[in-house]
Amino acid sequence: MTDIFFTLSKVFWTIAQPDHFLLLMLALGLLLWKRFLGVLLVWLSVLMLVIISFFPVGNYLLRPLESQFMPATLPDSIAGIIVLGGGEDAELSAIHGSPQFNSAAERLMVVPQLLKQYPDAKVIFTGGSGSLLRPEYRGGDVASQWLERQNLRERLIVERDSRNTFQNAIYTKELIEQYAENQDKWLLVTSAFHMPRSMGVFRNAGINIIAYPVDFRTGEDRIRPDLTWNMHDFKTATREWIGLFVYYLTDKTTELLPTPRSE
């Protein structure tokens, strides 16, 4: 059932991601150009592209997500560290024979620092393949290779079968039940914009966690004539908001927009 959900989500996102959706609007509008609907679709798509080209629309959508869980005061002891995959480029890593990363690389880069602070802590890295067409390339393999180069491989537990955030939580829960030696809280490391959905899913799985957000994306709200960068942020925000709604509607989390708790 989880594989069906993964497949449907990938097909849906291929169509719904803003750049593809605007292209479809434009193409449909040109096909129907002699009708009012066609003219409307063309001008709407052009107007939206102009707005995204000059204004940081993604900032406005990402800021409520990134501000939900700010960096917390860390406790003296923890059970371990959970790192969500997504910062590694598994396909490029396999092609070039060395770890390659994307803009979310801080998810892994922060691990050595945390392990110095917690010398007895283990790390659970959870991340397989998020690709529908190339599932053989897995983030867990990249994480294992990179942390081995930092001489930290012996403190790493790799989960390389999960394909989305829901599976991250389910498979991590199984590893915690197998390896956890105490009942302290776990640090959950992921991108700040992804933290609300991650916290909701991991809480729902019954894991005792503290948010440790990294990889902040929001900057100044100013005119920024850069379609590529603005569209990238807008796509990231759109995907995350859709993910929050879908996870809530499918009972993968009990909170539409999870917030910090006092415990």
Buried (B, 14 or more C-beta within 10 A) or exposed (E): EEEEBBEEBBEEBEEBBBBEBBEBBBEBBEEBEEEEEBBEBBEBBBEBBEEBBBBBBBBBBBBBBBBBBEEEEEEEEBBBBBBBBBBBBBBBBBEEEEBBBEEBBBBBBBBEEBBEEBEEBBBBBBBBBBBBEEEEBBBBBBBBBBBEEBEBBEBBBBBBEBBBBBBBBBBBBEBBEEEBEEEBBBBBBBBBBBBBBBBBBBBBBEBBBBBBBBBBBBBEEEEBEBBEEBBBBBBBBBBBBBBBEBBBEEEBBEBEBBEEEEE
